Each structure stands twice: as structure tokens, then as C-alpha cells.
Amino acid sequence: MCASCDAPANEPNRRSVLRTTMAAGVAGIAALTAGCAPAAPAAAPGGPSGVHLRWLGLAGWEITFDGHHLLVDPYFTRQQYAGPDGKMDADRPLEVNARIIDWVLDEHLRTAPEFILTTHGHWDHLADIAPLLNHPRWRDQRIRVLGGETHLNLIRAMDAPPSREADLVLVTGGENLRYPLRSPEQPRPAYTIEVFRSLHSQLGGYGFAPAGTLTAPPKTPTTLGELVEGGTLGYQVTVGDRLRVMFLSGTANFAEREVAGATPDVLVLGASGNAAVHDYFERVLATLGWPRVVIPSHHDDMVTQLDRPEVHDTVNREIVATLQEVLGDRGRVLDPRHLQHFEL
């Protein structure tokens, strides 16, 4: 990393952790992509960050640290969505793959999250949330779900348990939430979640589908097209003074003025469907102060099952190269492997 990219002197803890651990993290990702287990990160001054990410496929992510677990857009069913013409079929019946959900929870997500962060209402982001909340492994666990009005109404309509109602938390962008709640015993949070208003990808026709908003729960959705976008959100998770991880991960667009001034250390960035967005990669990276670590998201084929080895071969790795070209020597772009966690 070039010396001119070093952190300001007033941020020694968080930035020094990032500098001293990124090389080990990148080595681990390279090993995973090659199909072998990564070596343990080497000890370095300042120590590793203790913050781990796991790509759940599509736009799904797990972030873990200090015994805390959060999920972003967990979607494991990965159903077929296209018609014979290769385009999305809005009338296609909605599916839930209970077998693969069981497998992911048994093999990879054995601990229920404290929060589920939803970016928008489309099926490939939201459709598995109600089944997860109903799952025997998680049914008795406290899980708060953050989302917009449409997102929470869809989750209610998909039979989220009534006992979960108090934990369906409406956010609209601008919130900066702490966990745990402030108390004499906990004057400082273990982490914070900042919510940002964002935008959905703009495709070749300058739009996206299915669009729409919901001000009340609809009838139970049965087709892909009934899961409408309902506004898009981004999130930044800040772990003490160690690390800021921003998830603009669910779409390939962003609201520039909403995130201006944010300076995440790690950016998880939605990377597909941006043909109509002007200078998307260049603008988002510059607006966020050229994050030192960038991780692409939502760039696999969406349908290959997570328990099949070939799922790793469906990733569009041209996006990885393009992002690295734009980022240059300001930072590194990681190439994650499905369901393998890695330390930042």
C-alpha cells in the first residue's frame, strides 16, 4: 500500500488495525478462491480487527465480532426467476427452499443474529426472512429486523410470527442506532448501525421491476412480482473505534448526497445492474473517500444452489478486476467465496 494513502494521525486505532491485517485478509481470500483453506492471519502490531464477514451469496452477508452476529439480506432459496426469454418472469410462483435453509443454518449460521438488515423488498433479498424468523432454530431467539415500511409489511404478509411484531423496526434513513441500549452498565455501545437512504439499480431500460410501495400488509405474496422494491436502504456498522463497514450491497446504485461525508474502512458494494448509472464505481468510491477495502456483492448467477461446489464459478470476476482498476493503489478489492468467513 502506498505511503500517501496512510491514515490521518488522529485515527490510529481503527486505521492501524486495517493496515496491519489487510494483507493477511487478502491472502486468506486468495486461498479460498483457489479452493483451499486460508492460513491463519499472521500476528501484527495492533492485532487483527476481530471483525469477520461471510458472503451468503447474492446480496446476503453475515458480519460477526466479539460474539455479535448481524445479517444483511439473507436469501438462500436462490430459485429460478427467468422465463424462456431469459428475463425475469414476475408471474413465476414464489418458492422457499426449506432444505437449503436447514442446511445453511445447520452448517454455517448456528447462531441467530441480533439484527437482520434489509436493503429492499425484492424476492432475492427478502423472501427468506419470514421463514428464517419461523425456523425452529431461531423461533425463540430475539431478532430485530430493520427495514422500510414496504419491507416490513411484506415480511408480515409472509407470515412472520405475531410475536415478532415488536422487533420489526421501521427505519427510513438517517438513524444511528446503538447496541445494546444505553444503561449505567453500558454507557458505550458495542456497535452502532447507521441507516442511509439509497437507490435501486438502474438497468438498461433506465428503470427496474417490480417497483412499488406498500402502506399496509398485502395478501400473502405468491409470485416474484408481488415482492416490490419499496425504497432502498444502505447500512454502516461501526465496531467501536476499530472498523466501519458499509453495506451498499443490495443494489448497484446509491444516493450520493446521503452518504457524502461517510468514510467507511470497508465497503461492501452491489456490483451488477448499473448500466444506466453514470460512472457508478468511480462516483461511489470517490464520494466515500476511497475505502481501503472494497468487496463486491450481488454478482453471482443468483440460482446455483449454495451447497453445490460450482456456485463459486458463477461469480462475475470481471467486476473484481474492474473495481481494482478504479480503486488503483488506494486500496484492495477482495474476491470472497460463498459461505467462507474471513477476517478484516
N, C-alpha and C positions, 0 to 999 in steps of 0.2 A: 504494500500500500504506500502511495507517495506521501512524503512528509508534509506536503502542503495541504493534505486532507486531514491532518491531525485535528483532534477536538480542541475547542477553546479550553483555556486553563481553568475556567470556572465550572467545568463538568468532569472532574477527574474520575469519579466512581463509575458512572454509567458508561462513559466512553472508553475508559481503560479496560473495563471488562470486555467491551465489544472488540477492541483491538486485539486483546491477548487471547481471545477464544475463537475469533472468527476463522483463523487458519485451521484449527482443529475441526471446527464445524464443517467447513468446506471439504476437508479431507474425508470426513465421515460421509457426507452426501455423495462424493465421488465414488466411494467404496460401495455404497448402497446401489447407486445406479449401475455399477458394474456387476451387481448380483452377489456381493459378498458382504459380510457383516463389517461395520466400521470398527477401526481400532478405538480404544478409549481415548478421549481428548487428553493431550499432554498437559501436565500441570504448568501454569504460567503465573507470573506476578499478577496479583489481583484475583486470581482464581477464575473458574468458569462461572457463567451467569446463573446456572441452575434453572434456566428457563428452557423448556423443551416444546417443540412443535411436532405435530404429526398430521400429515396430509391424509384426509379421509376420502380423497377422490372428489372430482368436480370442484365445487367451491367449499367443501367441508374441511374444517380444521379443528384440531384439539390443541390447546395451549395449557401446559402444566408447569407448576413451580411450587415448591415448599408445601406439597400436599394439596394444593388447589388445582381444580380442573375446570376449564371452560370449553364450550364447543361453539363453533360458528357454522351455521348452515349444515347440520349433519343430515346427509341424504345417502342411503346405502342401497336402495332398491335398484336404481340405475336401469329403469325399464326402457324398452324400445319406445320411441316417441315419433318417429318419422313415418310418413305414408310412402307409397310406391314411388313418388316423385322425389323422395329424399328430404322433403320439407316437413316441418312439424305438423302433425295432424292433431288439431285442437279437439277433435271428437274422439280421440283414442281413449279407451277406458283407463282410468287411473288404477295402478296396481300398487300393492305393498308386498314386498318380498320378505315374509316373516323368517324364512330360513337364513337369509343373509344377514338380517338384523340380529338374529340369535347368534350367528357365528361371529359377527363383529364384536358384540358385547361379551361373548364368552372368551374370545381370543385376544381382544385388543382394548376394549373400553370397559374394564371390570369395575371401575369406579364411576358413579354417577357424577355429572358435572354440577357445579354450584349455579352456573348460568348457561343458558343457550342463547346465543346472539343471532337473530335472524336479519338478513340483509334485505330480502323482499319475498313476495308471495308466490313466485313460480314453483311449479311442481318439483323441479330439480334442486330446490333449496328448502322447501317447506313440507313436502308430502310425508316425510317420515317422522316429523316431530311429534304429532299426536300418538302414533304407535309407540314411539320411544317413551313418552310420558306414561303410557299404559302398560309398558313392558313389566313383567314380574320382577325383573332385576332392579328396576328403577321406581316401581309404583309407590313405594313407601319412603322414597328419598325426597328431600326438599330441593326442588329445581326451579329456579326463576327463569322465565323466558322473556327476553326483551324483544319488542317489535313494534311496528306501527299499527294503527287501528285496523287496517285491512288484514295484516298478517295475523294478528291475534284473533280476529273474527273467523278467519279460515281455520285456525287451529281449534277454536271452539266448535266449528261446524264439523270438523273431522273427529269429533268425539273425544276431545281432551277431557279427562275426568273433572266433574264439577268441583271436586276437592282441590283442584289446581287453580281455580279462578283467581284467588288472591295472589298467585305467583305469575300470572300473565301480566307483565308490566309494560304499560304503554310508554313509548319514547317517541319523540318526534325529531330529535336532533338538537344539539346544544347542551344536553345533560352531561354532567360529570359526576358519576356515582362512585361511592367508596364502598369497599367491603373489608371487614364487616362494618356494621353500623357504628357510629361514634358512641363511645361509652367511656367512663372513667378508666376502665381496664384496657381500652383500646383507643387511645387518643389519636393514633395514626393508623391509616389503613394498611392492610396487607397489599392491596392493589386498588386501582381505580379503573373504571370503564367510562371513556368519553364517547359520546354518540355524535355522529356527523350526518347531516343531510347530504344525500348523494344522488346520483343519476344512474338510470339503466343504460346499458349499451345501446348504441345506435347502429343498426345493421345497414345492409346495402340499400334498403328502401327508406332510409332515414327514420326508421321507427323500430318498434318491437311489438311482439304479441306473446301472450294475451295481456292487454292493458286493462286498466280499470281500478276502481276503489270500492270499498265496502264499508258502510257505516253501521252495519249490523250483521250478525252471523247469517249466512245464506243457508239454503238447504244443503245437505251433505254433498260435497262435490263428488262427482263420479267420472269426470273426464279431465284431461290435462288442461283444457281451455278454461275450466272454471277456477283454476288457481291463478288469479290475476296478480299483477305486479304490486299495485297498491303503494307506490313510493319505494324508494331505495335508501338504505342506511349504510354507513360505514362506522367502524368502531376502532378505538385505540385503547389497548390495555397497557397500563403503566405499572410495573412491578417495582415499588419503592423508588430508590434512586438508581436502580440497576439497568432497566431496559424499558423502552417504549416500543410496542409492537402495534402497528396499524393494519387493520383489515379493510382494505378497499377491494375485497376479494370476490364479491358475489357477481360483479358486472365489470364491463370494460369501459367505464366512463366515471367521471367524478365531477363534483361541483367545486370549481377552482377556488371561489371566494369563501367557501365554507371551511376548507382545510388549510387555507393560506395561514402561515404562521406556525402550523404544526411541524415538528421536526422529529419524526419517528426515527429510531435507530434501525428498525426492521420494518419493511413494507411488504405485506402480502397483497399482491396486485392481480386483480382479474385481467385476463390477457387475451380474450377472444371476443369477436363480435363488435369490433370497433372500427369497421370500415368507413363509417360516416363521421367519425370523431376526429377533429383536426389535431394533428401532432400529439396524439394521446400519450404515448410513453414519454416523450420529451417534456410535455407540459406538466404531467403529474410528478415526475421526478424533480423537475426544477422547482415546482411550487412547494414541494415538501423538503427542500433543502438538500437534495441528492442523498437519500438514505444510504447508509453504509452497507446494508444487506437488503437485497430485493429477491422476493420469492414469487414466481408466477403461480397463478391459480386459475381454475376453470379452463384447463387446456388439455384435458384428455377426451376420449371419444364418447363419454357420458353413459355408455351402455355395457361395456365389457364388465363382467362381474368381478367384484373385489377379491374373491378367492381364487381367481384364475391367474396363473403367473404372467400370461400375456397382457394383463392390464397395464403393466409398466411400459409396454411397447406402443401403447396408444397415445402417448403424450406427444404433443407438438413441440419438439425440442428446437425447432427453428425460432420459436418465441424466446427461448432461453438465450440463444445467440444474439438475437436482435436486441433484447434488453441489455445484454452485456455491452454490446456495441454502443448503445445510447448512454449507458452509465459510465463507460470508459474506465479510467483508473481511479474514479471517485469511490468505487465500492465493488462488491461482488454479487453476482446473481447465482443463487443456488438452484439445483435441479432435484427436487425432492422425489422420493419413491413412495408409492402408495403404502400407507399404514405403518411406515417405519418412522419412529420418532427420532429427532435429532436435537442436539443442544446448541443454543445460540451463544 
